[in-house]
Amino acid sequence: MSNQQPPSLPRPRFSGGQIAMLVIGGIMLLPGLCSILLALSMVQDLKNSFNDPIMQMLMIVWGICLAISIAGVILIVLASRGARK
């Protein structure tokens, strides 16, 4: 038997722009996390008052925060796919 090990896969290398995309994407995830926590704490209020104008504005802000988080996820995915091999 031979003690040869299979060649290891090269580690991905990230450029400066990709590292920046990862950091900015991570920061962009925070508003979504905050909005999800807020929505979970307000589940009972959301069920009872869909016609309340303040609750409607909160839903719009919640949607904007989730959109920012989705953009952060897209940035992270693009940066990780573009890593040089």
Phi, psi and omega in degrees: 000146181260145179265022181284136177263147177294150180297136181282152179287142179292143179285141179293143179249131180257137175277174180296322178293323179290323176295319177297320178297321178295317181292313180295321177298320177296321178292324180289345177285338184297317178298325178293319177298316179297318182291326177293318178297320178295317180295321179294325179284343183249021184302315182295319178294324180294325181292326189267340190223067176282341181270356179287126182296327179292320178294325177294321177293322177297323177295323178294315178297320178298317178295320178296317179296320177293324177296321177297319179293323177296321176296324176296319178296319179297319178298317181295318180295316179296320180291322182285329177289329184275006180297133179287141181261000000 
